[in-house]
Amino acid sequence: MRSPFDDALSPNGSILYVTDTNNNRIDEFNPSTGAYLGSWGSKGSAHGQFVQPQGIVVDAAGNIYVNDYGNDRIEVFAPAS
């Protein structure tokens, strides 16, 4: 990671999401083991792309809200099915 900024847990606690600010992505980890599960996002301005993502929140339904600082917006993602 390059400049992790914020983190949030999935509703069931099985995934820890971390904003990886300087890599313009969201990293996922298993909070029990610390194992890296993968990442999503890339640099840009389309949906699913970020420029310096910072804050992240997951609501009770599993929706993920990312403060996409460099694009001056909040991106919303539905929970994975």
C-alpha positions as CSV (number, residue, x, y, z in Angstrom):
1,M,0.0,0.0,0.0
2,R,1.0,3.6,-0.5
3,S,-0.5,6.0,2.0
4,P,-3.4,4.0,3.5
5,F,-5.9,6.6,4.8
6,D,-9.1,5.0,6.3
7,D,-10.7,1.7,6.8
8,A,-14.1,0.1,7.4
9,L,-15.5,-3.4,8.1
10,S,-18.2,-5.2,6.2
11,P,-21.4,-5.7,8.2
12,N,-20.5,-9.3,9.1
13,G,-16.9,-8.4,9.9
14,S,-15.4,-10.6,7.2
15,I,-13.7,-7.9,5.1
16,L,-11.7,-5.0,6.1
17,Y,-11.6,-2.3,3.4
18,V,-8.7,0.2,3.3
19,T,-8.4,3.3,1.1
20,D,-5.0,3.0,-0.6
21,T,-4.8,6.7,-1.4
22,N,-1.7,6.9,-3.6
23,N,-2.5,3.7,-5.5
24,N,-6.0,5.1,-6.2
25,R,-7.7,1.9,-5.1
26,I,-9.5,0.0,-2.3
27,D,-7.6,-2.9,-0.7
28,E,-9.4,-5.8,1.0
29,F,-8.1,-7.8,3.9
30,N,-9.4,-10.7,6.1
31,P,-9.5,-8.9,9.5
32,S,-9.1,-12.3,11.4
33,T,-5.9,-13.4,9.6
34,G,-4.6,-10.1,8.0
35,A,-4.5,-11.9,4.7
36,Y,-4.7,-9.7,1.6
37,L,-7.9,-10.5,-0.4
38,G,-7.4,-8.2,-3.4
39,S,-8.1,-4.7,-4.5
40,W,-10.4,-2.8,-6.8
41,G,-10.4,0.6,-8.5
42,S,-7.8,2.4,-10.6
43,K,-6.8,6.0,-11.4
44,G,-9.4,8.0,-13.3
45,S,-12.8,9.7,-13.1
46,A,-15.2,7.0,-14.3
47,H,-17.3,5.0,-11.8
48,G,-15.0,2.7,-9.9
49,Q,-12.0,4.9,-10.6
50,F,-10.5,7.2,-8.0
51,V,-8.0,10.0,-7.5
52,Q,-6.7,9.8,-4.0
53,P,-9.6,8.0,-2.2
54,Q,-9.7,8.9,1.4
55,G,-12.6,8.1,3.7
56,I,-14.6,4.9,3.5
57,V,-17.8,3.8,5.2
58,V,-19.9,0.6,4.9
59,D,-23.6,0.7,6.0
60,A,-25.6,-2.1,7.6
61,A,-26.8,-3.2,4.1
62,G,-23.2,-3.6,2.9
63,N,-23.2,-0.5,0.6
64,I,-19.7,1.0,0.4
65,Y,-19.2,4.8,0.3
66,V,-15.8,6.1,-0.7
67,N,-14.7,9.7,-0.4
68,D,-13.0,10.2,-3.8
69,Y,-11.1,13.3,-2.8
70,G,-9.3,14.1,-6.1
71,N,-12.6,13.8,-8.1
72,D,-14.6,15.8,-5.5
73,R,-17.3,13.2,-5.1
74,I,-18.6,10.3,-3.1
75,E,-18.7,7.0,-4.9
76,V,-21.3,4.4,-3.9
77,F,-21.0,0.7,-4.5
78,A,-23.5,-2.1,-3.8
79,P,-22.4,-5.0,-1.8
80,A,-20.8,-7.9,-3.6
81,S,-23.2,-10.7,-4.3
